[in-house]
């Protein structure tokens, strides 16, 4: 069965990185067949959204 998921990763301006720890943890042990990343801005915050 295919599992669909949308994960949103916020930008940490203090560290100047996207904290992708939750994404990496979710993907551990899974096979990604398709991913569609999108960089968006919401209320002045940069977000990296990935549709898996």
C-alpha positions in Angstrom: 0.0 0.0 0.0 1.3 3.5 -0.9 1.4 6.0 1.9 1.0 9.7 1.1 2.3 12.3 3.4 3.0 16.1 3.5 5.8 17.2 5.7 6.5 20.9 6.4 10.0 21.9 7.7 10.4 25.4 9.1 13.6 27.5 8.5 15.5 28.3 11.7 16.9 31.8 11.2 19.2 31.5 14.2 21.0 28.4 12.8 20.3 29.4 9.2 19.1 25.9 8.3 16.0 23.9 7.8 15.6 21.6 10.7 14.9 18.4 8.8 15.2 16.0 11.8 11.5 15.0 11.7 11.8 14.4 7.9 14.9 12.2 8.3 13.3 10.3 11.2 10.1 9.7 9.2 12.0 8.5 6.1 14.3 6.1 8.0 13.4 2.6 6.8 11.0 3.8 4.1 11.4 3.8 0.3 10.6 7.0 -1.4 8.9 6.5 -4.8 8.2 10.1 -5.5 8.8 13.5 -3.7 7.8 17.0 -4.7 9.5 19.6 -2.6 8.3 23.2 -2.6 9.8 26.2 -0.8 7.0 28.6 0.4 6.7 31.6 2.7 3.9 32.0 5.2 3.6 35.1 7.3 7.3 35.9 6.8 8.5 32.4 7.7 10.3 30.2 5.1 8.9 26.7 5.0 10.1 23.7 3.0 7.1 21.5 2.2 7.6 18.0 0.8 4.8 15.9 -0.7 5.8 12.2 -0.4 
